[in-house]
Amino acid sequence: MKQAQLIAATAATLMTLMLASAPASAAEKEKCFGIAKAGQNDCASTTGVHSCAGQSKVDMDKAEWKYVAKGTCKDMKGMTADEAGKAKM
């Protein structure tokens, strides 16, 4: 019985550590629009063309984005969400 309790406690600790570290890693990244190659976007298109990662059809589409390290988007010639929204007009 003690072994089962130890395993449960270890699993709970690992889950807590994983959940606690997720927001920190997300805070270190930002969405960068217009840099994703076809099929390499990280999530849905802002235009509603698709709703999943990896479904972009065109390289460097302004409606597609990838997560990049915070502060590196401009170096990659990317745009913020606001800039991408204005560029579509």
DRENBASE-664260 format. One record per residue: residue in one letter; x, y, z of N, C-alpha, C, CB in turn. Coordinates in nm, 2 decimals. Glycine has a CB too. Layout:
BEGIN
REC code    nxx    nyy    nzz   caxx   cayy   cazz    cxx    cyy    czz   cbxx   cbyy   cbzz
REC    A      X      Y      Z      X      Y      Z      X      Y      Z      X      Y      Z
...
end
This chain:
BEGIN
REC code    nxx    nyy    nzz   caxx   cayy   cazz    cxx    cyy    czz   cbxx   cbyy   cbzz
REC    M   0.08  -0.12   0.00   0.00   0.00   0.00   0.09   0.13   0.00  -0.09   0.00   0.12
REC    K   0.20   0.12   0.07   0.28   0.24   0.08   0.34   0.27  -0.06   0.39   0.22   0.18
REC    Q   0.37   0.17  -0.14   0.43   0.19  -0.27   0.33   0.26  -0.36   0.47   0.05  -0.33
REC    A   0.20   0.23  -0.35   0.10   0.29  -0.43   0.09   0.44  -0.39  -0.03   0.22  -0.41
REC    Q   0.10   0.47  -0.26   0.09   0.60  -0.22   0.21   0.68  -0.27   0.08   0.61  -0.06
REC    L   0.32   0.62  -0.26   0.44   0.69  -0.31   0.43   0.72  -0.46   0.57   0.60  -0.28
REC    I   0.39   0.63  -0.54   0.37   0.65  -0.68   0.27   0.76  -0.71   0.32   0.52  -0.75
REC    A   0.16   0.76  -0.63   0.05   0.86  -0.65   0.11   1.00  -0.61  -0.07   0.83  -0.56
REC    A   0.18   1.01  -0.51   0.24   1.14  -0.46   0.34   1.19  -0.57   0.31   1.12  -0.33
REC    T   0.42   1.10  -0.62   0.52   1.13  -0.72   0.45   1.18  -0.85   0.61   1.02  -0.76
REC    A   0.35   1.11  -0.89   0.27   1.16  -1.01   0.21   1.29  -0.99   0.17   1.05  -1.04
REC    A   0.15   1.32  -0.87   0.09   1.44  -0.84   0.19   1.56  -0.84   0.02   1.44  -0.70
REC    T   0.31   1.53  -0.79   0.42   1.63  -0.79   0.46   1.66  -0.93   0.54   1.58  -0.70
REC    L   0.48   1.56  -1.01   0.52   1.59  -1.15   0.41   1.67  -1.23   0.55   1.45  -1.22
REC    M   0.29   1.63  -1.21   0.18   1.71  -1.27   0.18   1.85  -1.23   0.04   1.64  -1.24
REC    T   0.20   1.88  -1.10   0.20   2.01  -1.05   0.32   2.09  -1.11   0.22   2.01  -0.90
REC    L   0.44   2.03  -1.12   0.55   2.10  -1.18   0.53   2.13  -1.32   0.68   2.01  -1.16
REC    M   0.47   2.04  -1.40   0.44   2.06  -1.54   0.35   2.17  -1.56   0.39   1.93  -1.61
REC    L   0.24   2.18  -1.48   0.14   2.28  -1.49   0.20   2.42  -1.45   0.02   2.25  -1.41
REC    A   0.28   2.42  -1.35   0.34   2.54  -1.30   0.44   2.60  -1.40   0.41   2.52  -1.17
REC    S   0.51   2.52  -1.48   0.61   2.56  -1.57   0.54   2.60  -1.71   0.71   2.46  -1.59
REC    A   0.42   2.56  -1.74   0.36   2.59  -1.87   0.34   2.74  -1.89   0.23   2.52  -1.88
REC    P   0.29   2.82  -1.79   0.27   2.96  -1.81   0.40   3.03  -1.83   0.19   3.02  -1.69
REC    A   0.51   2.99  -1.76   0.63   3.06  -1.77   0.69   3.04  -1.92   0.73   3.00  -1.67
REC    S   0.68   2.92  -1.97   0.73   2.90  -2.11   0.64   2.98  -2.21   0.73   2.76  -2.14
REC    A   0.51   2.99  -2.19   0.42   3.06  -2.28   0.45   3.21  -2.27   0.28   3.03  -2.24
REC    A   0.49   3.26  -2.15   0.52   3.40  -2.14   0.65   3.44  -2.21   0.53   3.43  -1.99
REC    E   0.73   3.34  -2.24   0.86   3.37  -2.31   0.85   3.36  -2.46   0.97   3.27  -2.26
REC    K   0.73   3.34  -2.51   0.70   3.33  -2.65   0.60   3.43  -2.69   0.66   3.19  -2.69
REC    E   0.59   3.46  -2.82   0.49   3.55  -2.88   0.45   3.50  -3.01   0.55   3.69  -2.88
REC    K   0.33   3.54  -3.05   0.28   3.50  -3.18   0.35   3.59  -3.29   0.13   3.51  -3.19
REC    C   0.40   3.53  -3.39   0.46   3.61  -3.50   0.39   3.58  -3.63   0.62   3.58  -3.51
REC    F   0.33   3.68  -3.69   0.25   3.66  -3.81   0.34   3.69  -3.94   0.13   3.75  -3.81
REC    G   0.31   3.61  -4.04   0.37   3.63  -4.17   0.51   3.56  -4.19   0.39   3.77  -4.19
REC    I   0.54   3.47  -4.10   0.67   3.40  -4.11   0.66   3.25  -4.13   0.76   3.43  -3.99
REC    A   0.54   3.20  -4.12   0.53   3.05  -4.13   0.53   3.01  -4.27   0.39   3.01  -4.06
REC    K   0.60   2.90  -4.29   0.60   2.84  -4.43   0.48   2.75  -4.44   0.73   2.75  -4.45
REC    A   0.44   2.72  -4.56   0.32   2.64  -4.58   0.33   2.51  -4.50   0.30   2.60  -4.73
REC    G   0.22   2.48  -4.43   0.21   2.36  -4.34   0.29   2.37  -4.21   0.27   2.25  -4.42
REC    Q   0.34   2.48  -4.18   0.42   2.50  -4.05   0.36   2.60  -3.96   0.56   2.53  -4.09
REC    N   0.24   2.64  -3.98   0.18   2.74  -3.88   0.15   2.67  -3.75   0.05   2.80  -3.94
REC    D   0.14   2.74  -3.64   0.11   2.69  -3.51  -0.03   2.67  -3.47   0.18   2.77  -3.41
REC    C  -0.12   2.74  -3.54  -0.26   2.73  -3.50  -0.35   2.79  -3.61  -0.29   2.80  -3.36
REC    A  -0.48   2.82  -3.57  -0.58   2.86  -3.67  -0.54   2.99  -3.74  -0.71   2.88  -3.60
REC    S  -0.59   3.00  -3.86  -0.57   3.12  -3.94  -0.66   3.23  -3.89  -0.61   3.09  -4.09
REC    T  -0.61   3.35  -3.89  -0.70   3.46  -3.84  -0.81   3.49  -3.93  -0.61   3.59  -3.82
REC    T  -0.81   3.44  -4.06  -0.92   3.47  -4.15  -1.02   3.36  -4.15  -0.86   3.48  -4.29
REC    G  -1.00   3.26  -4.07  -1.10   3.15  -4.06  -1.09   3.05  -4.17  -1.23   3.21  -4.05
REC    V  -0.99   3.05  -4.25  -0.97   2.95  -4.36  -0.96   2.81  -4.30  -0.85   2.99  -4.44
REC    H  -0.89   2.80  -4.19  -0.87   2.67  -4.12  -0.86   2.69  -3.97  -0.75   2.59  -4.18
REC    S  -0.87   2.58  -3.89  -0.87   2.60  -3.75  -0.76   2.51  -3.68  -1.00   2.56  -3.69
REC    C  -0.66   2.47  -3.75  -0.56   2.38  -3.69  -0.42   2.42  -3.73  -0.59   2.24  -3.73
REC    A  -0.33   2.37  -3.66  -0.19   2.39  -3.69  -0.15   2.30  -3.81  -0.10   2.35  -3.57
REC    G  -0.06   2.35  -3.89   0.00   2.27  -4.00  -0.09   2.27  -4.12   0.02   2.13  -3.96
REC    Q  -0.19   2.36  -4.13  -0.28   2.36  -4.24  -0.27   2.48  -4.33  -0.42   2.36  -4.20
REC    S  -0.17   2.57  -4.31  -0.15   2.68  -4.40  -0.10   2.63  -4.54  -0.04   2.78  -4.35
REC    K  -0.15   2.70  -4.64  -0.12   2.65  -4.78  -0.01   2.74  -4.85  -0.25   2.66  -4.86
REC    V   0.02   2.85  -4.79   0.11   2.95  -4.86   0.22   2.99  -4.76   0.03   3.07  -4.91
REC    D   0.34   3.00  -4.81   0.45   3.06  -4.73   0.42   3.20  -4.70   0.58   3.04  -4.81
REC    M   0.46   3.24  -4.58   0.45   3.38  -4.53   0.32   3.45  -4.54   0.55   3.46  -4.61
REC    D   0.21   3.37  -4.52   0.08   3.43  -4.52   0.06   3.52  -4.40  -0.03   3.32  -4.53
REC    K   0.01   3.64  -4.42   0.00   3.73  -4.30  -0.11   3.69  -4.20  -0.04   3.87  -4.36
REC    A  -0.20   3.60  -4.24  -0.30   3.55  -4.15  -0.25   3.42  -4.07  -0.42   3.51  -4.23
REC    E  -0.13   3.38  -4.10  -0.08   3.26  -4.03   0.03   3.30  -3.93  -0.02   3.16  -4.13
REC    W   0.05   3.23  -3.82   0.15   3.26  -3.73   0.22   3.14  -3.67   0.08   3.35  -3.61
REC    K   0.33   3.17  -3.60   0.41   3.07  -3.53   0.45   3.14  -3.40   0.54   3.03  -3.61
REC    Y   0.47   3.05  -3.30   0.53   3.10  -3.17   0.68   3.11  -3.19   0.49   3.01  -3.05
REC    V   0.73   3.23  -3.15   0.88   3.25  -3.15   0.92   3.30  -3.01   0.91   3.35  -3.27
REC    A   1.05   3.30  -2.99   1.10   3.35  -2.86   1.06   3.50  -2.86   1.25   3.33  -2.85
REC    K   1.02   3.55  -2.74   0.98   3.68  -2.72   1.09   3.78  -2.77   0.94   3.71  -2.58
REC    G   1.06   3.88  -2.85   1.15   3.98  -2.89   1.23   3.94  -3.02   1.25   4.00  -2.78
REC    T   1.20   3.83  -3.08   1.27   3.79  -3.20   1.18   3.80  -3.33   1.31   3.65  -3.19
REC    C   1.05   3.83  -3.32   0.96   3.84  -3.43   1.01   3.94  -3.54   0.82   3.87  -3.39
REC    K   1.04   4.06  -3.49   1.08   4.17  -3.58   1.21   4.13  -3.66   1.10   4.30  -3.50
REC    D   1.30   4.06  -3.59   1.42   4.02  -3.65   1.40   3.93  -3.77   1.52   3.95  -3.55
REC    M   1.28   3.85  -3.76   1.25   3.76  -3.86   1.16   3.82  -3.97   1.17   3.64  -3.80
REC    K   1.14   3.95  -3.96   1.05   4.03  -4.06   0.91   3.99  -4.04   1.09   4.00  -4.20
REC    G   0.87   3.95  -3.91   0.73   3.92  -3.88   0.65   4.04  -3.83   0.73   3.81  -3.78
REC    M   0.53   4.01  -3.80   0.44   4.12  -3.75   0.36   4.07  -3.63   0.34   4.16  -3.86
REC    T   0.32   4.17  -3.55   0.23   4.15  -3.44   0.09   4.12  -3.49   0.23   4.27  -3.34
REC    A   0.00   4.08  -3.41  -0.14   4.05  -3.45  -0.21   4.18  -3.50  -0.23   4.00  -3.33
REC    D  -0.18   4.29  -3.44  -0.24   4.42  -3.48  -0.18   4.46  -3.62  -0.21   4.53  -3.38
REC    E  -0.06   4.44  -3.64   0.01   4.48  -3.77  -0.05   4.39  -3.88   0.16   4.47  -3.76
REC    A  -0.06   4.26  -3.85  -0.11   4.16  -3.95  -0.26   4.20  -3.99  -0.10   4.02  -3.89
REC    G  -0.34   4.24  -3.89  -0.48   4.27  -3.91  -0.49   4.39  -4.00  -0.55   4.30  -3.78
REC    K  -0.40   4.49  -3.98  -0.40   4.61  -4.07  -0.35   4.58  -4.21  -0.31   4.72  -4.00
REC    A  -0.25   4.49  -4.22  -0.19   4.45  -4.35  -0.29   4.38  -4.44  -0.07   4.37  -4.32
REC    K  -0.39   4.32  -4.38  -0.49   4.24  -4.46  -0.58   4.34  -4.53  -0.57   4.14  -4.37
REC    M  -0.59   4.46  -4.49  -0.69   4.55  -4.55  -0.65   4.60  -4.68  -0.71   4.67  -4.46
end
